[in-house]
Amino acid sequence: MFTWIKHWIKTHALLVFGAGIFSLVLLAFSVFMLPVLIVNLPVDYFKNGKKTGRPGWMHPAVYVGYVIAKNILGVVLVLFGIIMLALPGQGIVTILLGLMIIDFPGEHRLLKYILHKTRAFKAMNWLRRKKNKPPFELPGAD
């Protein structure tokens, strides 16, 4: 019955090995980097939303490159978060962080919806408590 699965794994051993390594890298990222990112966000990040616009000291050309790199990183985090929904890791939190990084219309509303509908907000505040940081302020529902 499962002979075709065994055959597929044998013929695609490199792919299976690569997927396993990729899964371990995502797990390591979610264990080590996500807490650092969450702890360093301001307490009112979700309540007030992020500040947008180019800082006065930054050259416009550098700012364009910064925005492009930041949005690419956000998309990568969202994709990794989607993958982590099936593989080991904190999928919802990674998706949430990716959405926080990307600039798009309606972002603040989507983040508030996710925070009210999932346990991600509770998990992020738990991480902040472990590092003696005050909890995030939850935005009111629209």
N, C-alpha and C positions, 0 to 999 in steps of 0.2 A: 504494500500500500504506500509506504513512504520511500520506495526505491527511487522515485523520480526526484525527491528532495535530496537524498543522499547523492544522486548523480549530479544534480545541479550544483550542490556545494563542492563536490570534487572538481567539476569543470570550471567553477568560478571561485576557486579557493583564494585567489588574490583579492577579488572583490569582497568576499566575506571577511578576510583579514583586514582590508582597508576600512570596511564599515565598523569593525570592532575597534580599531585604532581611533577612528573618527569619533566613535561613541565615548571612548575614554578621554579624548581631548575635550569634548563637550562637557563631560562630567567634571573634569578638572577645572574648566573655566567656570562652571556654575558653582563649584565649591569654593574656589579661591577668589575669583574676580568679582562676581556679583555682590558678595557682601561688602567689598571695598567700594563699589559704585553706590550701593544703597546707603551705606553709612555716611558718605560724603555729600549726599544731596541735602539741600536746605530743608528745614522742617516744613516750611509753607510751600514747597514745590508743587504739590498737587492742588493746594487751595488757590494759589495765585497764578499758576501756570508759569512757564519759563519766559524769561525775558528774551526778546528777539531784537535783532538789529545789530549793525556793525559797531564794535567799539571804536571810539574816536582815534585811538592809537594805531589801529590796524589798517594797513593799506587795502584799498578795495580789491585789488587782484589777489592778495593773500586771503581776504575774507571769502571770495568766491571759491578758492581752493579748499578752504576750511569747511564751508557749507557742503560742498560736494563730498569731501572725505567723511564728514559727520553723517550725512545721509546714507552713504554707502555702508558705513559701520552699522547704522541703525537697521538697514535692510538685512544685512548679514545676521545681526542678532535676532531679528524676527524670524528669519529662515531657520537659524539654529534652534530657536525656541519651538518652532513647529516640529522640527526633527526630534527635539527632546520630549515632545509629548508622547512619543513612542519609545524613545531610548532613555537611558538614565540621565537625569538632570532635572533642573527646575524650569520646565518649559514655559509655564504661564508667566513666571517672573521674568524670564529672558525675553519673551515676547513683549511684555510690558516695558522693560528697559529699552528695547529696540524702538518701540513706538514713541517713547519719551525723547529719544535722540533725533528721530526723523522729523522734519518740518513738513506738515501738510495741513490743509484746512480741516477744521473739525477735530483736531488732535486732542484738545483739552476735553471736549465732550466725550470722546471715545475713551480716554483714560479714566474719566470719572465713572463711566458706565462699567468698565472692567473692574475698577476698584470696588464698586458697590455690589457687583455680581459674583466675584471670586474671593478666594481666601488669600490672594496675593498680598493684599494690603496688610492683613494680619501677620503674614510671614515676614514681610519687610519690616514691620514694627518690632517683631520678635528679634530680628537680626540687629536692629538699632539698639534695643534694650541690652542685648549681650555686650555691645560696645559702649554702654553708658551714654547713649545719645537719646535725646527726646524723641518721642514718636512723631510720625508725620501727622499733620492736621488733615482730616478728611474733609473734602469739599462737600457742600450741600448738594442734594439732588436737584436737578433742574426740572 
